[in-house]
Amino acid sequence: MTALNKLRILELSGGVAGEYCGKLLADFGAEVIKIEAPGEGSDTRRKAPFAASGAMQERSGLFAYLNTNKRSVTLNVASPRGREILSSLAKAVDAIIDDHPKGYLESLGLDPTECEIRTPGLVICSVTPFGYEAPADRQRACSLNVFQSSGWGYHSPTAPEPGTPPLKGAGRFLVDYESGLSAAIALMAALYWKSGSGQGQFVDVSQQASMASLADYVLGQMVCGSMEVSTSRSAFDLGGPASFFQCRDGYVYLFMTEPTHWNGLYKLMGEPEWMLDFPERWLELHLTEERIQRCRTRIGLWMKDQSQVEVAERAQKLGVAMVPVNTVKDVLESVQMRHRKYFAELEHPTLGRKKYPTVPYQLSATPARLDTPAPLLGQHTDQILGAVAGIESRAVGSLRESGVI
């Protein structure tokens, strides 16, 4: 039993955000039909990391991760016949996912503003950097632009040094994954509304708005008026002794902002006398640079003799926000990850048998499942076009010869 097994989704996306949105739906059981350009395929097929050998379109580890459980149809949507076929496919699905700039859907005869008239009940979800109606100069912005303009750059890192530029944020595709998740949630809300009303709608997901909605309380306080609006990056500095600390076998990250953290750390460290010199609520009301540095020095000396995993587990039981800084190897060998069956193995024709991350949450009755690896380019073209678009096998052959598929 899967959560979304009755849904059929058409994916026109070629970027990480749209493909991740589709992946989340596919992994929970939706039938996701991915449209790709003949001979080339999605842009993510050409993004690293790559396998050492095999056809170039099938070697991308990124594409393999983003497209589990999907089906691939090659279709030249720029041709008149291709648009006709696409129109037939659009009438046979519940929703469409796209991540191209404004004008692309219109060129395919899928104008979002007219979808309810032409295809009643269809939900179209668009994921773009600054929203579908953004000015022309913001239609093709990259993730770095979005990250900085959303406010996240102001506290990356959280303790910025004056005169140094902000960082880009963690990982390669933070903005894309976060906005892809937002799109999946918004799309499911629209489909839930459709189930009761029968009405489709256009879901316009702005990556910038998605990231801004996830910003911490500093930006939230500025927006609601409880904190003076400031363009200074120091306004986003949370302060305090939070930092990375070296253990005898790795690193941990310790976050402290309130008495609960301080009191738990006091017990964790064996109730050292030096901690009694600090005011009870110093983390909230009496922060000074001298106290911060003294605290970090003392903690650092004590932490060097501790085991990374053991001290983090003990700290968490005492209410201290401390976590081990894991390597990829640590994550793969994590007892918790194994217990929750976070990784699933799939056999890919080019990449071989590999472990894939699933999702960081579980639905007891309808969990996410990885049943099939990412499809080969055009793997399901004959099957999908024959069944959905009503094209006979001989017609499929002639379409392939003419370059439509």
VOPAGU-2260 file (C-alpha; in pm, 1 decimal, decimal comma):
REM VOPAGU-2260
SITE   aa  ch    i         X         Y         Z
SITE  MET   A    0       0,0       0,0       0,0
SITE  THR   A    1     138,1     340,0     -96,2
SITE  ALA   A    2      11,3     685,0      -6,5
SITE  LEU   A    3     -17,0     827,8    -358,5
SITE  ASN   A    4     -70,4     522,7    -578,8
SITE  LYS   A    5    -379,6     670,1    -747,9
SITE  LEU   A    6    -203,3     983,9    -873,2
SITE  ARG   A    7     -51,7    1032,6   -1217,1
SITE  ILE   A    8     195,4    1319,3   -1257,9
SITE  LEU   A    9     356,6    1462,5   -1572,5
SITE  GLU   A   10     703,6    1603,2   -1506,7
SITE  LEU   A   11     847,7    1857,7   -1750,3
SITE  SER   A   12    1125,0    1967,9   -1514,2
SITE  GLY   A   13    1491,9    1941,8   -1600,3
SITE  GLY   A   14    1641,1    2088,9   -1282,6
SITE  VAL   A   15    1697,8    1967,6    -928,6
SITE  ALA   A   16    1401,7    2146,8    -763,7
SITE  GLY   A   17    1135,1    2015,0    -999,9
SITE  GLU   A   18    1284,5    1668,0   -1016,3
SITE  TYR   A   19    1307,9    1645,6    -637,3
SITE  CYS   A   20     941,7    1746,4    -612,9
SITE  GLY   A   21     855,6    1466,7    -854,8
SITE  LYS   A   22    1081,1    1220,7    -674,1
SITE  LEU   A   23     902,7    1276,3    -342,7
SITE  LEU   A   24     567,8    1201,1    -506,2
SITE  ALA   A   25     703,6     899,7    -696,9
SITE  ASP   A   26     864,5     749,6    -386,8
SITE  PHE   A   27     527,1     763,8    -213,3
SITE  GLY   A   28     361,9     577,2    -497,9
SITE  ALA   A   29     253,5     832,6    -758,4
SITE  GLU   A   30     305,6     742,8   -1122,6
SITE  VAL   A   31     545,9    1011,3   -1245,4
SITE  ILE   A   32     596,1    1033,4   -1622,3
SITE  LYS   A   33     908,8    1231,9   -1702,1
SITE  ILE   A   34     927,6    1405,8   -2041,4
SITE  GLU   A   35    1281,8    1433,3   -2180,4
SITE  ALA   A   36    1436,2    1566,2   -2500,5
SITE  PRO   A   37    1529,6    1289,7   -2749,4
SITE  GLY   A   38    1900,9    1208,9   -2743,1
SITE  GLU   A   39    1979,1    1455,7   -2463,1
SITE  GLY   A   40    1743,4    1403,1   -2174,7
SITE  SER   A   41    1722,5    1610,8   -1859,9
SITE  ASP   A   42    1994,3    1863,1   -1773,7
SITE  THR   A   43    2063,5    1670,0   -1454,7
SITE  ARG   A   44    2184,6    1374,9   -1661,8
SITE  ARG   A   45    2488,9    1590,7   -1734,4
SITE  LYS   A   46    2566,5    1684,8   -1373,2
SITE  ALA   A   47    2831,1    1512,1   -1159,9
SITE  PRO   A   48    2910,5    1282,2    -993,0
SITE  PHE   A   49    2949,3    1035,7   -1279,7
SITE  ALA   A   50    3014,6     664,5   -1303,5
SITE  ALA   A   51    3346,3     571,3   -1463,0
SITE  SER   A   52    3187,9     407,9   -1767,9
SITE  GLY   A   53    2863,4     365,9   -1954,7
SITE  ALA   A   54    2649,4     583,5   -2181,2
SITE  MET   A   55    2689,9     949,0   -2083,5
SITE  GLN   A   56    2315,7    1001,2   -2033,6
SITE  GLU   A   57    2306,2     719,0   -1777,8
SITE  ARG   A   58    2618,1     792,2   -1570,3
SITE  SER   A   59    2498,9    1074,4   -1342,5
SITE  GLY   A   60    2461,8     985,0    -977,0
SITE  LEU   A   61    2258,3    1301,2    -925,3
SITE  PHE   A   62    2003,7    1203,3   -1188,7
SITE  ALA   A   63    1990,5     852,2   -1045,0
SITE  TYR   A   64    1900,8     991,0    -702,1
SITE  LEU   A   65    1642,9    1245,4    -822,5
SITE  ASN   A   66    1448,6    1013,0   -1049,8
SITE  THR   A   67    1384,0     688,4    -864,7
SITE  ASN   A   68    1048,5     524,2    -939,7
SITE  LYS   A   69     984,4     748,1   -1243,2
SITE  ARG   A   70     922,2     658,3   -1606,5
SITE  SER   A   71    1101,2     831,5   -1893,4
SITE  VAL   A   72     937,7     935,1   -2220,4
SITE  THR   A   73    1140,6    1109,9   -2490,1
SITE  LEU   A   74     939,4    1369,1   -2678,8
SITE  ASN   A   75    1033,0    1665,3   -2896,5
SITE  VAL   A   76     782,5    1909,4   -2748,9
SITE  ALA   A   77     902,9    2183,9   -2985,9
SITE  SER   A   78     748,9    2003,1   -3284,0
SITE  PRO   A   79     376,9    2036,4   -3369,1
SITE  ARG   A   80     323,3    1660,5   -3337,4
SITE  GLY   A   81     512,7    1658,4   -3008,7
SITE  ARG   A   82     285,8    1927,2   -2867,0
SITE  GLU   A   83     -19,4    1731,1   -2978,3
SITE  ILE   A   84     105,5    1424,7   -2793,2
SITE  LEU   A   85     190,1    1636,1   -2488,4
SITE  SER   A   86    -163,2    1776,1   -2490,3
SITE  SER   A   87    -302,0    1421,4   -2486,3
SITE  LEU   A   88     -74,8    1331,2   -2197,1
SITE  ALA   A   89    -180,0    1643,6   -2004,2
SITE  LYS   A   90    -543,8    1535,1   -2026,8
SITE  ALA   A   91    -457,4    1196,5   -1877,7
SITE  VAL   A   92    -276,6    1315,9   -1562,3
SITE  ASP   A   93    -371,0    1481,4   -1234,6
SITE  ALA   A   94     -88,8    1733,5   -1223,2
SITE  ILE   A   95     209,5    1877,6   -1409,2
SITE  ILE   A   96     543,4    1979,2   -1253,8
SITE  ASP   A   97     759,2    2235,4   -1434,3
SITE  ASP   A   98    1061,2    2451,7   -1349,6
SITE  HIS   A   99    1116,3    2655,2   -1667,3
SITE  PRO   A  100    1090,1    3036,0   -1688,8
SITE  LYS   A  101     758,1    3195,3   -1778,7
SITE  GLY   A  102     672,2    3144,3   -2144,4
SITE  TYR   A  103     777,8    2781,3   -2169,6
SITE  LEU   A  104     444,4    2632,0   -2066,6
SITE  GLU   A  105     260,4    2879,9   -2286,3
SITE  SER   A  106     471,0    2770,8   -2584,2
SITE  LEU   A  107     350,9    2415,1   -2526,4
SITE  GLY   A  108     -15,0    2512,5   -2512,4
SITE  LEU   A  109     -22,9    2471,5   -2133,9
SITE  ASP   A  110     -80,3    2830,6   -2024,2
SITE  PRO   A  111    -124,2    2805,6   -1643,6
SITE  THR   A  112    -378,2    3087,3   -1642,0
SITE  GLU   A  113    -600,8    2893,4   -1883,0
SITE  CYS   A  114    -547,6    2539,3   -1757,1
SITE  GLU   A  115    -883,6    2527,1   -1581,1
SITE  ILE   A  116   -1059,4    2616,7   -1907,0
SITE  ARG   A  117    -869,4    2388,0   -2143,2
SITE  THR   A  118    -812,0    2097,0   -1904,4
SITE  PRO   A  119   -1060,1    2112,4   -1613,7
SITE  GLY   A  120    -927,5    1965,5   -1292,6
SITE  LEU   A  121    -560,6    1984,4   -1393,8
SITE  VAL   A  122    -312,0    2111,6   -1134,0
SITE  ILE   A  123       1,2    2280,2   -1268,2
SITE  CYS   A  124     290,1    2338,3   -1027,1
SITE  SER   A  125     568,1    2575,0   -1131,6
SITE  VAL   A  126     896,2    2609,8    -936,6
SITE  THR   A  127    1098,0    2917,6   -1035,9
SITE  PRO   A  128    1364,6    3132,1    -863,8
SITE  PHE   A  129    1145,1    3433,6    -785,7
SITE  GLY   A  130     796,7    3324,4    -886,0
SITE  TYR   A  131     625,3    3287,6   -1220,8
SITE  GLU   A  132     554,5    3658,8   -1265,9
SITE  ALA   A  133     904,1    3775,8   -1166,8
SITE  PRO   A  134    1070,5    4044,9   -1380,3
SITE  ALA   A  135    1263,2    3921,6   -1682,9
SITE  ASP   A  136    1602,5    3976,8   -1517,8
SITE  ARG   A  137    1504,2    3737,0   -1236,2
SITE  GLN   A  138    1355,1    3460,2   -1446,2
SITE  ARG   A  139    1683,8    3272,8   -1483,7
SITE  ALA   A  140    1852,4    3340,7   -1149,3
SITE  CYS   A  141    2072,9    3069,2   -1000,1
SITE  SER   A  142    2051,9    2915,7    -653,7
SITE  LEU   A  143    2320,4    3146,3    -513,5
SITE  ASN   A  144    2111,7    3452,3    -606,0
SITE  VAL   A  145    1806,7    3301,6    -441,9
SITE  PHE   A  146    1993,8    3201,4    -126,5
SITE  GLN   A  147    2138,0    3548,1     -69,4
SITE  SER   A  148    1819,9    3736,9    -153,6
SITE  SER   A  149    1611,4    3518,8      79,6
SITE  GLY   A  150    1800,2    3643,4     386,0
SITE  TRP   A  151    1998,1    3326,3     452,2
SITE  GLY   A  152    2322,8    3482,0     339,0
SITE  TYR   A  153    2305,4    3730,0     625,8
SITE  HIS   A  154    2386,7    3458,8     877,2
SITE  SER   A  155    2600,4    3221,3     675,9
SITE  PRO   A  156    2803,7    3176,0     884,7
SITE  THR   A  157    2600,1    3258,8    1195,0
SITE  ALA   A  158    2890,0    3454,1    1342,2
SITE  PRO   A  159    3004,1    3661,3    1043,3
SITE  GLU   A  160    3333,0    3840,4    1041,1
SITE  PRO   A  161    3307,1    4205,4     930,0
SITE  GLY   A  162    3462,7    4257,9     591,4
SITE  THR   A  163    3427,3    3897,8     474,6
SITE  PRO   A  164    3164,0    3794,3     219,3
SITE  PRO   A  165    2870,2    3569,5     314,1
SITE  LEU   A  166    2887,0    3199,3     235,1
SITE  LYS   A  167    2669,7    3019,1     -16,0
SITE  GLY   A  168    2508,0    2780,3     229,3
SITE  ALA   A  169    2546,4    2408,7     285,1
SITE  GLY   A  170    2571,1    2159,9       1,4
SITE  ARG   A  171    2533,3    2199,9    -374,6
SITE  PHE   A  172    2155,6    2227,6    -405,5
SITE  LEU   A  173    2016,6    2349,8     -72,4
SITE  VAL   A  174    1776,8    2597,3    -235,5
SITE  ASP   A  175    1658,1    2340,7    -489,2
SITE  TYR   A  176    1588,9    2068,4    -234,6
SITE  GLU   A  177    1407,3    2300,7       4,4
SITE  SER   A  178    1193,3    2456,3    -269,3
SITE  GLY   A  179    1131,9    2113,5    -422,6
SITE  LEU   A  180     994,2    1997,6     -89,1
SITE  SER   A  181     779,9    2312,0     -63,9
SITE  ALA   A  182     648,4    2244,4    -414,0
SITE  ALA   A  183     560,4    1884,2    -329,0
SITE  ILE   A  184     365,4    1995,2     -20,5
SITE  ALA   A  185     186,5    2273,9    -209,4
SITE  LEU   A  186     105,3    2040,5    -497,2
SITE  MET   A  187     -41,6    1781,3    -262,5
SITE  ALA   A  188    -252,8    2053,0     -95,7
SITE  ALA   A  189    -387,8    2150,6    -438,9
SITE  LEU   A  190    -463,0    1787,7    -523,6
SITE  TYR   A  191    -640,5    1743,8    -189,2
SITE  TRP   A  192    -853,4    2048,4    -269,4
SITE  LYS   A  193    -924,6    1902,0    -611,8
SITE  SER   A  194   -1042,5    1574,0    -457,3
SITE  GLY   A  195   -1327,6    1759,8    -288,8
SITE  SER   A  196   -1400,1    2037,5    -535,6
SITE  GLY   A  197   -1304,5    1884,1    -868,2
SITE  GLN   A  198   -1117,6    2205,7    -947,1
SITE  GLY   A  199    -759,0    2229,3   -1062,8
SITE  GLN   A  200    -536,2    2529,3   -1003,9
SITE  PHE   A  201    -199,4    2686,2   -1073,7
SITE  VAL   A  202      54,9    2644,4    -792,9
SITE  ASP   A  203     324,2    2912,7    -818,5
SITE  VAL   A  204     627,1    2825,2    -601,8
SITE  SER   A  205     894,1    3090,9    -558,8
SITE  GLN   A  206    1225,8    2949,0    -443,0
SITE  GLN   A  207    1307,0    3278,3    -272,0
SITE  ALA   A  208     976,8    3279,4     -83,0
SITE  SER   A  209    1029,9    2915,6      10,2
SITE  MET   A  210    1372,1    2989,7     158,9
SITE  ALA   A  211    1252,5    3306,8     335,1
SITE  SER   A  212     972,0    3107,2     498,5
SITE  LEU   A  213    1235,5    2877,8     649,7
SITE  ALA   A  214    1454,4    3155,2     789,5
SITE  ASP   A  215    1508,2    3163,4    1164,9
SITE  TYR   A  216    1344,5    3386,5    1421,9
SITE  VAL   A  217    1567,6    3687,5    1352,7
SITE  LEU   A  218    1413,0    3752,2    1011,6
SITE  GLY   A  219    1072,4    3657,9    1150,8
SITE  GLN   A  220    1100,7    3919,8    1423,5
SITE  MET   A  221    1195,6    4183,7    1167,8
SITE  VAL   A  222     898,5    4093,7     948,1
SITE  CYS   A  223     645,4    4101,7    1233,5
SITE  GLY   A  224     784,6    4424,4    1377,5
SITE  SER   A  225     918,8    4300,4    1711,9
SITE  MET   A  226    1278,8    4369,9    1608,6
SITE  GLU   A  227    1424,0    4668,1    1426,3
SITE  VAL   A  228    1491,1    4594,7    1060,3
SITE  SER   A  229    1861,9    4597,7     989,0
SITE  THR   A  230    2077,6    4532,4     684,7
SITE  SER   A  231    2374,9    4454,1     906,9
SITE  ARG   A  232    2483,8    4091,7     906,6
SITE  SER   A  233    2569,7    4122,5    1275,4
SITE  ALA   A  234    2196,4    4145,0    1347,8
SITE  PHE   A  235    2171,7    3778,1    1247,1
SITE  ASP   A  236    2455,9    3669,3    1477,0
SITE  LEU   A  237    2294,5    3453,3    1743,8
SITE  GLY   A  238    2595,3    3501,0    1971,7
SITE  GLY   A  239    2688,8    3268,6    2254,3
SITE  PRO   A  240    2947,7    2992,2    2283,7
SITE  ALA   A  241    2791,6    2761,0    2024,5
SITE  SER   A  242    3070,8    2606,5    1818,0
SITE  PHE   A  243    3241,0    2293,3    1686,9
SITE  PHE   A  244    3458,7    2109,0    1938,4
SITE  GLN   A  245    3720,9    1843,2    1875,8
SITE  CYS   A  246    3688,3    1507,2    2049,3
SITE  ARG   A  247    3947,1    1230,9    2056,0
SITE  ASP   A  248    3787,8    1064,9    1751,4
SITE  GLY   A  249    3614,0    1344,0    1561,4
SITE  TYR   A  250    3407,9    1658,8    1615,2
SITE  VAL   A  251    3078,1    1756,8    1775,0
SITE  TYR   A  252    2868,9    2068,7    1735,8
SITE  LEU   A  253    2730,5    2223,9    2054,6
SITE  PHE   A  254    2446,4    2477,6    2046,2
SITE  MET   A  255    2362,7    2675,6    2359,9
SITE  THR   A  256    2112,8    2960,6    2396,3
SITE  GLU   A  257    1915,3    2896,0    2717,1
SITE  PRO   A  258    1945,7    2775,0    3079,4
SITE  THR   A  259    1830,3    2421,9    2992,8
SITE  HIS   A  260    2135,5    2377,3    2772,1
SITE  TRP   A  261    2368,6    2526,8    3033,0
SITE  ASN   A  262    2231,1    2318,2    3319,8
SITE  GLY   A  263    2248,8    1999,4    3113,7
SITE  LEU   A  264    2608,0    2074,1    3017,2
SITE  TYR   A  265    2689,9    2132,9    3384,8
SITE  LYS   A  266    2577,8    1777,1    3466,0
SITE  LEU   A  267    2743,2    1632,8    3154,8
SITE  MET   A  268    3082,9    1775,9    3248,6
SITE  GLY   A  269    3064,0    1652,3    3608,9
SITE  GLU   A  270    2952,8    1981,1    3767,4
SITE  PRO   A  271    3280,8    2175,6    3731,9
SITE  GLU   A  272    3333,0    2470,8    3964,6
SITE  TRP   A  273    3424,4    2715,1    3687,4
SITE  MET   A  274    3066,7    2707,2    3558,0
SITE  LEU   A  275    2940,6    2849,1    3889,5
SITE  ASP   A  276    3111,6    3179,7    3809,4
SITE  PHE   A  277    2861,7    3247,8    3530,1
SITE  PRO   A  278    2525,8    3419,5    3598,3
SITE  GLU   A  279    2225,4    3188,1    3588,2
SITE  ARG   A  280    2077,6    3337,2    3267,7
SITE  TRP   A  281    2395,6    3463,3    3109,4
SITE  LEU   A  282    2322,1    3297,4    2774,9
SITE  GLU   A  283    2005,2    3504,1    2740,6
SITE  LEU   A  284    2080,6    3827,2    2924,5
SITE  HIS   A  285    2449,2    3864,9    3007,9
SITE  LEU   A  286    2655,3    3763,2    2706,6
SITE  THR   A  287    3003,7    3910,1    2690,2
SITE  GLU   A  288    3291,4    3824,1    2460,3
SITE  GLU   A  289    3509,0    3738,3    2762,1
SITE  ARG   A  290    3253,9    3488,0    2894,9
SITE  ILE   A  291    3201,2    3334,0    2551,9
SITE  GLN   A  292    3574,1    3276,5    2495,0
SITE  ARG   A  293    3631,9    3147,3    2849,7
SITE  CYS   A  294    3341,9    2905,3    2813,0
SITE  ARG   A  295    3462,7    2776,0    2476,4
SITE  THR   A  296    3816,3    2725,5    2607,4
SITE  ARG   A  297    3699,5    2522,6    2907,9
SITE  ILE   A  298    3460,4    2311,6    2703,7
SITE  GLY   A  299    3725,3    2252,5    2438,9
SITE  LEU   A  300    3976,9    2122,8    2692,7
SITE  TRP   A  301    3723,0    1882,5    2843,3
SITE  MET   A  302    3590,6    1766,7    2506,6
SITE  LYS   A  303    3929,9    1648,9    2374,8
SITE  ASP   A  304    3913,5    1340,1    2595,8
SITE  GLN   A  305    3557,3    1246,0    2499,4
SITE  SER   A  306    3425,4    1000,2    2241,4
SITE  GLN   A  307    3236,0    1185,4    1968,8
SITE  VAL   A  308    2929,5     959,5    1954,4
SITE  GLU   A  309    2913,2     875,0    2325,4
SITE  VAL   A  310    2933,7    1232,9    2449,4
SITE  ALA   A  311    2667,1    1345,5    2202,6
SITE  GLU   A  312    2430,5    1069,6    2316,7
SITE  ARG   A  313    2483,9    1155,7    2682,6
SITE  ALA   A  314    2436,6    1525,2    2611,5
SITE  GLN   A  315    2108,2    1475,8    2429,6
SITE  LYS   A  316    1967,8    1273,5    2720,7
SITE  LEU   A  317    2040,3    1574,1    2943,0
SITE  GLY   A  318    1867,1    1818,0    2709,8
SITE  VAL   A  319    2185,7    1955,9    2556,9
SITE  ALA   A  320    2174,3    2035,2    2184,0
SITE  MET   A  321    2487,5    1847,9    2078,8
SITE  VAL   A  322    2538,1    1631,9    1769,9
SITE  PRO   A  323    2834,2    1445,6    1619,9
SITE  VAL   A  324    2977,8    1588,4    1298,2
SITE  ASN   A  325    2939,7    1285,6    1074,4
SITE  THR   A  326    3131,7    1187,1     765,1
SITE  VAL   A  327    2951,8    1005,9     484,6
SITE  LYS   A  328    3096,4     683,1     619,8
SITE  ASP   A  329    2957,3     763,6     965,8
SITE  VAL   A  330    2609,9     818,2     822,2
SITE  LEU   A  331    2617,2     492,9     625,9
SITE  GLU   A  332    2724,7     299,5     936,3
SITE  SER   A  333    2489,7     479,9    1176,8
SITE  VAL   A  334    2296,2     243,9    1402,9
SITE  GLN   A  335    1997,1     478,0    1393,6
SITE  MET   A  336    1998,6     495,6    1012,6
SITE  ARG   A  337    2012,2     118,3     988,4
SITE  HIS   A  338    1733,7      79,0    1243,6
SITE  ARG   A  339    1507,8     320,1    1054,0
SITE  LYS   A  340    1602,7     159,5     720,1
SITE  TYR   A  341    1692,0     501,6     586,2
SITE  PHE   A  342    1897,2     361,5     299,4
SITE  ALA   A  343    1756,8     131,7      33,2
SITE  GLU   A  344    1951,4     -60,7    -229,8
SITE  LEU   A  345    1867,4     -48,9    -599,4
SITE  GLU   A  346    2031,9    -208,8    -901,6
SITE  HIS   A  347    2092,8      41,6   -1182,2
SITE  PRO   A  348    2195,6     -84,5   -1529,3
SITE  THR   A  349    2493,5     154,3   -1545,4
SITE  LEU   A  350    2572,3     247,7   -1185,2
SITE  GLY   A  351    2531,4    -101,7   -1043,7
SITE  ARG   A  352    2391,1    -181,8    -701,0
SITE  LYS   A  353    2400,3     127,2    -478,1
SITE  LYS   A  354    2252,0     256,4    -154,5
SITE  TYR   A  355    2003,9     540,8    -189,4
SITE  PRO   A  356    1874,0     775,1      82,9
SITE  THR   A  357    1498,6     751,7     132,8
SITE  VAL   A  358    1313,6    1016,4     340,1
SITE  PRO   A  359    1378,7    1141,9     696,9
SITE  TYR   A  360    1027,2    1057,0     812,2
SITE  GLN   A  361     810,7     745,9     814,7
SITE  LEU   A  362     443,7     684,0     744,4
SITE  SER   A  363     360,1     362,0     927,0
SITE  ALA   A  364      89,5     237,0     688,5
SITE  THR   A  365     220,1     388,3     363,7
SITE  PRO   A  366     597,5     436,2     383,9
SITE  ALA   A  367     808,9     571,4     100,8
SITE  ARG   A  368     957,2     292,1    -111,1
SITE  LEU   A  369    1229,2     271,7    -370,9
SITE  ASP   A  370    1106,2       6,4    -612,1
SITE  THR   A  371    1282,4      95,3    -936,4
SITE  PRO   A  372    1600,9     287,9   -1023,8
SITE  ALA   A  373    1602,4     603,0   -1234,1
SITE  PRO   A  374    1488,4     517,2   -1586,8
SITE  LEU   A  375    1712,3     498,3   -1889,0
SITE  LEU   A  376    1652,7     779,1   -2136,5
SITE  GLY   A  377    1324,6     706,6   -2315,9
SITE  GLN   A  378    1288,2     368,1   -2148,8
SITE  HIS   A  379     908,4     388,6   -2131,8
SITE  THR   A  380     832,6     588,4   -2447,0
SITE  ASP   A  381     659,8     309,6   -2641,0
SITE  GLN   A  382     466,2     189,2   -2336,9
SITE  ILE   A  383     340,6     531,2   -2225,1
SITE  LEU   A  384     259,1     674,1   -2566,3
SITE  GLY   A  385      83,0     357,2   -2669,3
SITE  ALA   A  386    -129,6     337,9   -2355,9
SITE  VAL   A  387    -191,2     702,9   -2268,7
SITE  ALA   A  388    -179,9     893,1   -2595,6
SITE  GLY   A  389    -355,9     622,3   -2797,2
SITE  ILE   A  390     -74,3     575,8   -3049,0
SITE  GLU   A  391     -32,8     243,8   -3227,9
SITE  SER   A  392     305,8      71,0   -3230,3
SITE  ARG   A  393     358,4     141,9   -3602,1
SITE  ALA   A  394     290,8     511,5   -3538,9
SITE  VAL   A  395     541,3     511,3   -3253,1
SITE  GLY   A  396     804,0     376,0   -3491,2
SITE  SER   A  397     741,8     648,5   -3748,5
SITE  LEU   A  398     754,3     914,9   -3477,8
SITE  ARG   A  399    1093,7     788,0   -3368,7
SITE  GLU   A  400    1222,2     798,4   -3727,3
SITE  SER   A  401    1103,2    1158,0   -3767,2
SITE  GLY   A  402    1271,8    1269,5   -3443,8
SITE  VAL   A  403     950,7    1343,9   -3250,0
SITE  ILE   A  404    1042,3    1084,6   -2985,6
